[in-house]
Amino acid sequence: MKRNYDKYSFATRAVHTGNDVDAETGAIRRPITMANSYELPYDPTDMNWSGAAANLYTRNGGSNQQYLQEKIASLEGGEDCIALASGVAALSGLFFSMLKTGDHVVFANVTYIAAYRLLNELLNNKFGVETTIVDATDAGNIKAAMRPNTRLVHVESPGNPTLSIVDIAAAADVAHEGGALLSVDNTFASPFNQRPIELGADFVIESMTKYINGHGDAMGGAIIGRREHLDVIRAQAQINLGGTISPFNAWLIMRGCVTLPLRMKQHNESALAIARWLETRPEVRFVSYPGLESHPGHEVAKRQMSPGFGGVISFGLNADHDGHNRFVSRLRVITSAVSLGHDESLIVFIGEDDERQYLYPEQFHGGFFRFSVGLEDTADIIADIEQAFDK
């Protein structure tokens, strides 16, 4: 009999929800089901070939995807979840399914590059979806941008890559007062630190490639929300656009998610210690981390993020363009690579030519680092940065 873990803590649900004893083998870990097709009933003629109610064809939904969706919905506090091939598949699936020509979207000035391009360029230019970019750290800016045809407000908190903080509850109130829906990209926080649905959001987007998987070896994205909305997104974006996650990636992320609470505790602890240390260094021009009292969104972050502030820090050096690159070239523990939320520390230099630079606060204009603090010993990470400064 399938067990229900809804009443248990986050850590217990991370381990058990979506997993069960395999009925055929008795294995206590559900296996990877690599089939792309499932046996049909005796008379299949009345089946909906584009339906997702039963296992039919893996593009419509497969077993490993379903197990993962159950776990993520539980951890986010949502009614339902759709697991897709990547975080960008989740973003584009949400926008494609919920918006139509003539609709208006208000979105934050600090967003992942794919969200920025989808809303500011592709949906706008190709399909006539109107968009307005605002500094979403002030809910009054969102309210001022609302129109009668505003269908969606989209924000990130913390925002990629500047670590800006949006008051999610205030943004939800403004969106709902204007008859719109609120979507929140929660990738930088993870559901361990922040659950936007509990703060009033209608949709949560997660790039499961990052913290939820946590091992840097699988890609996946998730949309979490009410079933009435997700049924539409599942039919349009998953089944008819084909953005389905592979069984192997779903299984890998299911495996990685088990340790999410333990990993996030370490990410939180190390990032805060390193951010505080960086603030003391003369080589450092600025540090942006919501756990710091100096961060302009610190008080809001304290209200809506718990127990910690995530593992990503942005900081710039008192150096020119090449000085930033020379610093990175001398790191030995920290790896220069994109992505975040991995077990290893990753750093990427965002130069002055970033196309969204004009949207960022002035301190970011001279180029800066997005630094994803890994699970290495905190002292070793600090020592690696220090020796790179010295060299």
PyMOL commands that set and color helices and strands:
alter all, ss='L'
color gray80, all
select helices_A, chain A and resi 10-16+63-76+87-98+113-127+139-145+168-177+190-193+196-199+227-239+247-257+260-279+298-304+321-329+357-359+362-364+378-390
alter helices_A, ss='H'
color red, helices_A
select strands_A, chain A and resi 80-84+104-108+130-134+150-156+181-185+203-207+221-225+284-288+312-317+335-336+346-350+368-372
alter strands_A, ss='S'
color yellow, strands_A
deselect
rebuild
show_as cartoon
